[in-house]
Structures are given as structure tokens and as C-alpha cells.
């Protein structure tokens, strides 16, 4: 293994948990991410603007971006209405999300794990009809803000359910960033007994500063896909203290230092992150970017 894939979530998972920025700021960020070599960009979220006002202009963003032919632009679609909006916006792939924690599922989307999976069946069917790949997210794989420890068996079960429904890739999320390296690797190894490692991704939050260590440990399993957010934008609005995603710049710096190729120019990436942070009026969450740009 010498190549890894970065799934950039800053323009969606990042920005939806920050104060609102202009449509033009979002479009510029997506262009700059693509120009830096990022090939997979989560660009939009077709959810109710009542719940996530930051993403209310997703259709306009998708319409205004100049797409590169070798870049995949994806959107989060929690239901059939969201999927229909995503299809109308001509996205390249969509994503659905479940939780390994029953309490988190209830608090986050007001239904049980089983109900959430059942709701996605018509979404999967329609996506298949339109030839749209579907990515699945599993949240709380290493802990829950409401129930604490989450059984690995539940993580495996939900990952299996999403895989069996037809998700081509399943992203395992440490939503509150409590995981540590040995626990992260044990969780991932358990999931790989049911779902092939080449169909899995890791989405680690950096709340306790453990995300890079967790990824370094998990590389031993052969996993090659990682979610991260430029400048460490975002967190989870339902997870107290989960203040940020792992910064893409920090991840890329580590991977390059380990001899792994991402295809991303780290200097251009850092500048893209710096620009959106200025638009947000917030401090850059990437240690690497802060060093490179000073």
C-alpha cells in the first residue's frame, strides 16, 4: 500500500457546524480543494433548512461549482426528499447515516437504529435506479455522549446492515473523539471480519487529540480511506465537546511523512483552509497549516 484516499468533509460536515458563510465562500472552498488535488469532496447536504440552516443553499452551491472531471462531488441525503434534491442537483454520489448507539440515534434523528435503517431502504432503491453510489456513515463507533461505551458488536451489526443494503463504502465515525489507538484498531479489526477493509473508511474526530495516533495504528489493518476536514472545521452539534474533525492538512502531513501518496498539495490545501477560516472569523484548527502559513 502506497496510496491512500482522502474524503474531504469540510465543505459539508465542517461548515454545517460553523456559523453560516456565503454561497460564494462555499463555492470557492470547493474549487480550491479540488485545485489542491482533493479528489473526493462532500460538497452539500440536502436536509431540512429548519434543522441545518447552514446547508440551505446546497442546490445553489452544486449549480455554481465548476466541476473537475476527476473529482467526485457527494451530498448527504437523510431521506427520499433529500435524495430527490440531490439527483436534481446532479451529485456524483450520496451518503446516508446510521448510529452504533441507540441513545444517539434517538437524540440525533428521533428514531431507533432499526427504524433509521428501514427509512433508508427506499433511498437505496431510488439511488440504485439512478445509478448513484451510496456511502454509509456509522456514528459513535468508539463511544457515545449519552451512553458512554458502545459495544463493538453493535458497530459490526450496523456496518453489516449498511453494507448489505448496498452501501459501497462505510465510514466508521468516532463522533465524540474519545477513541484511543488500541481501541480504534480493535474496533476496525472486528468490523473487517464482516465487511472487507477496502469497503471501509475512518472518520475520527480530534476532541482529545487522538485522531492521528488512531489512524497510524489502524493503517496496520490495510485501511486506505480517511475522512477529514480542511482546517479542522466542524464537529457534531449533538455531541457535547466534540469540537472538531481531524484537520486534513495534519492528516496529509503525517501520511506523506510515512511515505504514502495522497495526490494533494499540502501548501495549496493549507491556503484553502486559511481562506475559509478568515471568512468564518475563526482560528485555523490545523497545526500544520498554522506552521506552513507563518
Secondary structure as GFF3:
##gff-version 3
##sequence-region A 1 294
A	DSSP	beta_strand	5	8	.	.	.	ID=ss1
A	DSSP	pi_helix	10	14	.	.	.	ID=ss2
A	DSSP	three_ten_helix	15	17	.	.	.	ID=ss3
A	DSSP	alpha_helix	23	35	.	.	.	ID=ss4
A	DSSP	beta_strand	40	45	.	.	.	ID=ss5
A	DSSP	three_ten_helix	53	55	.	.	.	ID=ss6
A	DSSP	alpha_helix	58	64	.	.	.	ID=ss7
A	DSSP	beta_strand	72	76	.	.	.	ID=ss8
A	DSSP	alpha_helix	80	88	.	.	.	ID=ss9
A	DSSP	beta_strand	93	99	.	.	.	ID=ss10
A	DSSP	alpha_helix	102	109	.	.	.	ID=ss11
A	DSSP	alpha_helix	113	129	.	.	.	ID=ss12
A	DSSP	beta_strand	133	139	.	.	.	ID=ss13
A	DSSP	alpha_helix	152	165	.	.	.	ID=ss14
A	DSSP	beta_strand	169	174	.	.	.	ID=ss15
A	DSSP	alpha_helix	181	192	.	.	.	ID=ss16
A	DSSP	three_ten_helix	197	199	.	.	.	ID=ss17
A	DSSP	beta_strand	200	204	.	.	.	ID=ss18
A	DSSP	alpha_helix	211	218	.	.	.	ID=ss19
A	DSSP	three_ten_helix	219	221	.	.	.	ID=ss20
A	DSSP	beta_strand	225	228	.	.	.	ID=ss21
A	DSSP	three_ten_helix	230	232	.	.	.	ID=ss22
A	DSSP	alpha_helix	248	257	.	.	.	ID=ss23
A	DSSP	alpha_helix	266	280	.	.	.	ID=ss24
A	DSSP	alpha_helix	287	292	.	.	.	ID=ss25
###
